[in-house]
Amino acid sequence: MAFFYYDIAFLVIFCLIVGLFLYKNRKKLQIESKVFILYRTKVGLRIIEKLSKIIPSEFLSTVIIASGYLMMISALYLLYISIKAFAGMIVVPNVPPLMPLIPYVTTIFKTPFLPPLYFTYWIVTICIVAVVHEFAHGIFARFYGIKLKATGFGFLGPLLAAFVELDEKQMAKKKIKAQLAVLSAGSFANLIFAVIFFLIMQLFFSATFISAGVMMPDLNIAGVIIPSYSLVQINTSGVADFNLTKASEAMKENNLTEIKITAENKSYFLTPELALIQESVQERSKKELDAIIAYEDTPAYNAKIKGVIQEINGIKITDYTYFDKIMSTLKPNETVSLKTSEGNYTIQLAEYPDNSSRGYLGLGFPVDQRESAVSSIIKTLTGRKDSYTYFTSSSIAVFIYNLLLWITLINFSVMIMNMLPFSIFDGGRFFYLTALAMTKSKKKAFSAFKIASMIVLILLLGTMVVWLFKI
């Protein structure tokens, strides 16, 4: 939090420098759309010219165009599954699906799953993402003999963007393949840099972070996050006079955090969060549920253990594997002291369900057996053998890691968003040229482009509407 004040100071200084720069160069500025201030310069043209003689090739152009189609399909698919995901959620996150890319947006929308987007992160990331994207357009434009008029920066207050200005008349006269390569080159460059920075981020993590405990697992069920204590399914026919709706209403009216349920001489607990999830299922099915999910009466649940588990009986816990090893040596009814980042607990263990000789704490660690080859490689690179081990490092290392994370995420986001077949993105013109190549008719191609743009607009608005309706 202390860095926040330095970051604000840097933002103020940056705004003053930009303001002074714009004032000194006011005669060279142009205003577009009444809000954007453009500053054109020849700086960068020589670099682009040199790179255009080294990087591009006809083969690479083919690869870039193919990736453009894959990115376009991926972008549309992500929009579709976003709508589907939000529609299926009981509680949606308070982050809008189309989150504006401005400094401190993560603080504004309170996103615990993302690190803060400081202005320092934002300015460094935008410079990298924008320059890489625009230079790639320029490099392939020059490869195909398209003149570059200028490079430059656009300003909207302290927000900025880079641009490379092509000769649009020359661009339009080139073969469709050349135009497609130029248009998709920007997103392809963002893809390459997203991969590069992702690998750097993972290697940096492996070199600077150390395992220092076990994170209490959470479950995200349809947008409702619950602690992952041991959950069981109870047949409602075995519970006397139980009604899910009435139980939920009773908890709301009396401000209860749980209701005790007795079935087959065993005790279970229903919380408002579990009731909310199952009420939603009940509403969709239009009938009472035959079985409900509830927490087992376990030591972990009764103690309401929270935080990162750091010690058991004074023994430091480094990772989940070591935690499981220590737990396997403990016996039923044994009293253990547990230290977490949230406090200290003294707990009497129960009997393990499948092994009467082993002590049972009652934490649920969900295991995903569908681990991909990619996630396996990532875990190997970072030393993350599981999803529950907590890692720590110095504040400087965390700062650098979060910066690398934002560079990766924003490169990926720009890559995907830019290839949507919509008028304001490169993907819009990319789609139009594809339709033109297929139909040989400008009228038909333009009609197809309008339909595609309308579909994208409906998907974008649909995502926001579903989110607003659910929030």
C-alpha positions in Angstrom: 0.0 0.0 0.0 3.0 2.3 0.7 3.9 2.2 -3.0 0.5 3.6 -3.9 1.6 7.1 -2.7 4.8 6.9 -4.8 2.7 5.8 -7.7 0.3 8.8 -7.4 3.3 11.1 -7.2 4.7 9.5 -10.4 1.2 10.0 -12.1 1.2 13.7 -11.2 4.8 14.2 -12.4 4.0 12.3 -15.6 0.9 14.5 -16.3 3.0 17.6 -15.7 5.7 16.4 -18.2 3.1 15.5 -20.8 1.3 18.8 -20.3 4.6 20.7 -20.7 5.5 18.6 -23.8 2.1 19.2 -25.4 2.4 22.9 -24.7 5.9 23.2 -26.2 4.8 21.3 -29.3 1.3 22.8 -29.6 1.9 24.0 -33.2 2.6 20.4 -34.2 -0.4 18.9 -32.6 -3.6 17.8 -34.3 -7.0 17.2 -32.7 -9.1 14.3 -33.9 -12.7 13.5 -32.9 -12.5 16.6 -30.7 -10.9 14.7 -27.8 -7.7 13.0 -29.1 -4.5 14.9 -29.4 -2.1 13.5 -32.0 1.6 14.2 -32.1 3.2 13.0 -35.3 7.0 12.4 -35.7 9.4 10.6 -38.0 11.1 9.0 -35.0 10.9 5.2 -35.3 10.6 5.1 -39.1 14.3 4.2 -39.6 14.0 1.4 -37.1 10.9 0.1 -38.8 12.6 0.3 -42.2 15.6 -1.8 -41.0 13.4 -4.4 -39.3 11.2 -4.7 -42.4 14.3 -6.0 -44.3 15.1 -8.6 -41.6 11.8 -10.0 -40.1 9.1 -10.4 -42.7 8.8 -13.1 -45.3 6.0 -14.5 -47.5 5.9 -17.6 -45.3 5.7 -15.6 -42.1 2.9 -13.5 -43.7 1.0 -16.7 -44.3 1.5 -17.8 -40.7 0.3 -14.4 -39.5 -2.8 -14.4 -41.6 -3.7 -17.9 -40.4 -3.2 -16.8 -36.8 -5.4 -13.8 -37.6 -8.3 -16.2 -38.4 -7.6 -18.3 -35.3 -7.5 -15.1 -33.1 -10.8 -13.9 -34.7 -12.5 -17.2 -34.0 -11.1 -17.3 -30.5 -12.3 -13.7 -29.8 -15.9 -14.6 -30.9 -15.8 -17.8 -28.9 -14.6 -16.0 -25.7 -17.5 -13.5 -26.1 -19.9 -16.4 -26.4 -18.7 -18.3 -23.4 -18.6 -15.1 -21.4 -22.3 -14.6 -22.0 -22.9 -18.3 -21.2 -20.8 -18.1 -18.0 -22.4 -14.9 -16.7 -25.9 -16.3 -17.5 -25.1 -19.4 -15.4 -23.8 -17.5 -12.4 -25.9 -17.0 -9.3 -23.6 -14.2 -8.2 -21.3 -12.4 -10.8 -18.1 -10.7 -9.9 -18.4 -6.9 -9.7 -15.9 -6.5 -12.5 -17.6 -5.6 -15.8 -16.9 -8.0 -18.7 -15.5 -5.2 -20.8 -13.3 -3.8 -18.0 -11.8 -0.4 -19.1 -8.1 -0.4 -19.3 -7.3 2.5 -17.0 -4.9 2.8 -14.0 -6.4 1.6 -10.7 -9.3 -0.2 -12.4 -8.7 -3.2 -10.2 -9.0 -1.0 -7.1 -12.2 0.6 -8.4 -13.9 -2.7 -9.0 -12.2 -4.6 -6.1 -10.8 -7.6 -7.9 -9.0 -9.9 -5.4 -8.0 -12.3 -8.2 -5.9 -9.6 -9.9 -3.0 -7.5 -8.6 -3.4 -3.7 -8.4 -3.0 -1.9 -11.7 -0.8 0.9 -10.6 -0.1 3.8 -13.0 3.5 2.6 -13.1 2.4 -0.8 -14.4 -0.1 0.7 -16.8 2.3 3.2 -18.5 5.1 0.6 -18.9 2.6 -2.0 -20.2 0.8 0.3 -22.6 4.2 1.5 -24.0 5.3 -2.1 -24.7 1.9 -3.3 -26.0 1.2 -0.3 -28.2 4.7 0.1 -29.7 5.0 -3.7 -30.4 1.6 -3.7 -32.1 2.1 -0.6 -34.2 5.6 -1.4 -35.2 4.5 -4.8 -36.4 1.9 -3.0 -38.7 4.7 -0.7 -40.0 7.2 -3.5 -40.5 4.9 -5.5 -42.7 3.6 -2.4 -44.5 7.1 -1.6 -45.6 7.8 -5.2 -46.5 5.0 -4.9 -49.0 6.1 -1.5 -50.2 3.5 0.6 -48.5 4.7 4.1 -47.5 4.7 5.1 -43.9 3.8 8.8 -43.3 4.6 9.1 -39.7 4.8 7.4 -36.3 3.5 9.2 -33.2 1.5 9.2 -30.0 -2.1 10.0 -29.2 -3.2 11.6 -25.9 -6.4 11.6 -24.0 -5.5 13.3 -20.8 -2.8 11.1 -19.2 -3.9 8.2 -21.3 -1.8 7.6 -24.3 -1.5 5.3 -27.4 1.0 4.8 -30.1 0.3 4.8 -33.9 2.0 4.2 -37.2 0.3 6.1 -40.0 0.2 4.2 -43.3 -0.5 5.6 -46.8 -4.0 4.2 -47.0 -4.3 4.7 -50.8 -1.2 2.6 -51.4 -2.5 0.0 -48.9 -5.9 -0.3 -50.7 -4.1 -1.0 -54.0 -2.1 -3.9 -52.6 -3.1 -7.6 -53.0 -5.6 -8.8 -50.4 -2.9 -11.1 -48.9 -0.6 -8.2 -48.3 -3.4 -6.2 -46.7 -4.4 -9.1 -44.5 -0.8 -9.6 -43.3 -0.4 -6.0 -42.4 -3.7 -5.9 -40.5 -3.1 -9.1 -38.5 0.6 -8.4 -37.9 -0.2 -6.2 -34.8 -2.1 -8.8 -33.0 0.4 -11.5 -34.0 3.2 -9.4 -32.4 1.1 -9.1 -29.2 0.7 -12.9 -29.2 4.5 -13.4 -29.5 5.2 -10.9 -26.8 2.5 -12.4 -24.5 4.2 -15.8 -24.8 7.7 -14.3 -24.3 6.7 -12.3 -21.2 4.7 -15.3 -19.9 7.8 -17.5 -20.0 9.9 -14.7 -18.4 7.3 -14.3 -15.7 7.2 -18.1 -14.9 11.0 -18.3 -14.8 11.2 -15.2 -12.6 8.7 -16.8 -10.3 10.7 -20.0 -10.1 13.9 -18.1 -9.3 12.5 -15.6 -6.7 9.5 -17.2 -4.9 9.6 -19.8 -2.3 6.9 -22.1 -0.9 5.7 -21.0 2.6 2.5 -22.8 3.5 -0.8 -24.2 2.3 -3.7 -22.0 1.1 -7.1 -22.8 2.4 -9.0 -24.0 -0.6 -12.1 -22.2 -1.9 -14.8 -23.4 -4.3 -16.4 -21.2 -6.9 -19.8 -22.6 -7.7 -21.8 -20.6 -10.2 -20.1 -17.4 -9.0 -20.6 -18.1 -5.3 -17.3 -18.6 -3.4 -17.4 -21.0 -0.4 -14.7 -22.4 1.9 -13.8 -25.9 0.9 -14.5 -27.8 4.1 -15.6 -31.3 3.6 -18.9 -31.4 1.6 -21.3 -34.3 1.5 -24.6 -35.1 -0.3 -27.6 -35.8 2.0 -30.8 -37.5 0.8 -33.6 -35.1 1.9 -35.9 -38.0 2.5 -33.7 -38.9 5.5 -34.1 -35.4 7.1 -37.3 -34.8 9.0 -39.4 -31.8 7.9 -36.7 -30.3 5.8 -37.4 -27.6 3.2 -34.6 -25.8 1.4 -36.5 -22.6 0.8 -37.8 -22.4 4.4 -34.3 -23.1 5.7 -32.8 -20.3 3.5 -35.5 -17.8 4.6 -34.9 -18.7 8.3 -31.2 -18.0 8.0 -31.9 -14.6 6.3 -34.6 -13.6 8.8 -32.6 -14.5 11.8 -29.2 -13.5 10.4 -27.8 -17.0 10.9 -24.5 -18.2 9.5 -25.6 -21.9 9.5 -28.4 -24.3 10.2 -27.7 -27.7 11.7 -29.2 -30.7 9.9 -29.4 -34.2 11.4 -29.6 -37.2 9.1 -28.9 -40.9 10.0 -27.7 -39.8 13.5 -25.0 -37.6 12.0 -24.8 -33.8 12.0 -24.4 -31.6 9.0 -24.4 -27.8 8.4 -26.1 -25.8 5.7 -24.8 -22.2 5.2 -26.6 -19.3 3.4 -24.1 -19.7 0.5 -24.8 -23.4 0.0 -28.5 -22.7 0.3 -28.3 -20.0 -2.4 -26.5 -22.3 -4.8 -29.0 -25.1 -4.4 -32.1 -22.8 -4.5 -30.9 -21.7 -7.9 -30.7 -25.3 -9.0 -34.1 -25.9 -7.6 -35.6 -22.9 -9.4 -34.3 -24.1 -12.7 -35.5 -27.7 -12.2 -38.9 -26.5 -11.0 -39.0 -29.1 -8.3 -37.8 -29.9 -4.8 -34.3 -31.4 -4.7 -34.0 -35.1 -3.7 -30.6 -34.4 -2.1 -28.7 -31.4 -0.8 -25.1 -30.6 -0.3 -24.0 -29.6 3.2 -20.8 -29.4 5.3 -19.8 -32.4 7.3 -19.4 -31.9 11.1 -15.6 -31.8 11.0 -12.9 -30.2 13.2 -11.9 -27.8 10.4 -15.5 -26.6 9.9 -16.2 -26.2 13.6 -13.0 -24.2 14.0 -13.7 -22.2 10.9 -10.1 -22.4 9.9 -9.0 -19.4 7.7 -5.8 -18.2 6.1 -2.6 -19.8 4.9 -1.6 -22.9 7.1 2.0 -22.2 8.2 2.6 -24.6 11.1 1.2 -27.8 12.6 2.4 -28.6 16.2 5.3 -26.1 15.7 6.5 -27.8 12.5 6.7 -25.3 9.6 4.6 -26.2 6.6 6.2 -25.4 3.2 3.9 -27.0 0.7 0.8 -29.2 0.3 2.8 -32.4 -0.1 4.6 -31.8 3.2 1.3 -30.8 4.8 -0.3 -34.1 3.7 2.7 -36.0 5.0 2.5 -34.5 8.4 -1.3 -35.0 8.6 -0.8 -38.7 7.7 1.2 -39.2 11.0 -1.5 -37.8 13.2 -4.1 -40.0 15.0 -7.8 -39.7 15.7 -8.7 -37.6 18.9 -5.2 -36.2 18.9 -5.1 -32.5 19.8 -3.0 -30.4 17.4 -2.1 -26.7 17.3 -2.5 -25.1 13.9 -1.0 -21.8 13.0 -2.3 -19.8 10.0 -1.8 -16.3 8.6 -5.2 -15.5 10.3 -4.5 -16.9 13.8 -3.8 -19.9 16.0 -6.2 -22.9 16.4 -6.2 -25.8 18.9 -8.1 -28.6 17.3 -9.0 -32.2 18.3 -8.9 -34.4 15.2 -11.6 -36.8 14.2 -11.4 -40.2 12.6 -10.5 -40.3 8.9 -13.5 -41.7 6.9 -11.5 -44.2 4.9 -8.8 -44.9 7.5 -9.7 -45.3 11.1 -6.1 -45.1 12.2 -5.5 -41.6 10.7 -6.5 -38.3 12.2 -9.1 -36.2 10.2 -9.1 -32.4 9.9 -11.8 -32.1 7.3 -10.4 -29.7 4.7 -11.5 -30.4 1.2 -8.8 -30.1 -1.5 -10.5 -30.5 -4.9 -8.3 -32.3 -7.3 -8.6 -31.7 -11.1 -7.5 -34.8 -12.9 -7.8 -33.2 -16.3 -4.4 -31.4 -16.1 -3.2 -30.4 -19.5 0.4 -30.8 -20.8 0.7 -27.0 -20.8 -0.3 -26.6 -17.2 2.1 -29.5 -16.3 5.0 -27.6 -18.0 4.1 -24.4 -16.2 4.1 -26.1 -12.9 7.5 -27.6 -13.7 8.9 -24.2 -14.7 7.6 -22.5 -11.5 8.0 -25.3 -9.0 4.2 -25.3 -8.4 3.5 -29.0 -7.8 -0.1 -28.3 -6.8 -2.7 -25.5 -6.7 -2.7 -25.1 -2.9 0.9 -24.3 -2.0 1.4 -20.6 -1.0 4.4 -18.8 -2.3 6.1 -15.7 -0.9 8.9 -13.4 -1.9 10.4 -10.0 -1.4 8.2 -6.9 -2.1 10.5 -6.0 -5.0 10.1 -9.5 -6.6 6.3 -9.3 -6.1 6.3 -5.9 -7.8 8.3 -7.2 -10.8 6.2 -10.3 -11.1 3.0 -8.3 -11.1 4.4 -6.1 -13.8 5.3 -9.1 -15.9 1.8 -10.5 -15.3 0.1 -7.3 -16.5 2.3 -7.1 -19.6 1.3 -10.7 -20.5 -2.4 -10.2 -19.8 -2.7 -6.9 -21.7 -0.8 -8.2 -24.7 -3.2 -11.1 -24.8 -6.3 -9.0 -24.3 -5.3 -6.5 -27.1 -4.4 -9.4 -29.4 -7.9 -11.0 -28.9 -10.0 -7.8 -28.9 -8.3 -6.3 -31.9 -9.2 -9.2 -34.1 -12.9 -9.0 -33.5 -14.7 -8.4 -36.8 -15.9 -5.0 -35.8 -15.5 -1.7 -37.5 -13.2 0.0 -35.0 -10.8 -2.9 -34.9 -8.3 -4.3 -37.4 -10.4 -7.4 -37.4 -13.2 -5.5 -39.0 -11.2 -4.7 -42.1 -9.6 -8.1 -42.0 -13.1 -9.7 -42.2 -14.2 -7.4 -45.0 -11.1 -8.2 -47.1 -11.7 -11.9 -46.5 -15.3 -11.6 -47.6 -14.2 -9.6 -50.7 -11.7 -12.3 -51.6 -14.5 -15.0 -51.3 -17.3 -13.1 -53.1 -15.4 -10.9 -55.5 -18.1 -8.3 -54.8 -17.6 -5.2 -52.7 -21.3 -4.9 -52.1 -21.6 -8.5 -50.8 -18.4 -8.1 -48.8 -19.7 -4.9 -47.2 -23.0 -6.6 -46.4 -21.2 -9.5 -44.7 -19.0 -7.0 -42.8 -22.1 -5.2 -41.5 -23.7 -8.4 -40.4 -20.5 -9.5 -38.6 -20.2 -6.1 -36.9 -23.8 -6.3 -35.8 -23.3 -9.8 -34.4 -20.2 -8.6 -32.5 -22.1 -5.6 -31.2 -25.0 -7.8 -30.0 -22.5 -10.1 -28.3 -20.7 -7.2 -26.6 -23.9 -5.6 -25.5 -25.3 -9.0 -24.5 -22.4 -9.7 -22.2 -22.8 -6.3 -20.5 -26.6 -6.7 -20.2 -26.3 -10.2 -18.7 -23.7 -8.9 -16.2 -25.8 -5.8 -15.3 -28.9 -8.0 -14.8 -27.0 -10.4 -12.6 -25.0 -8.0 -10.5 
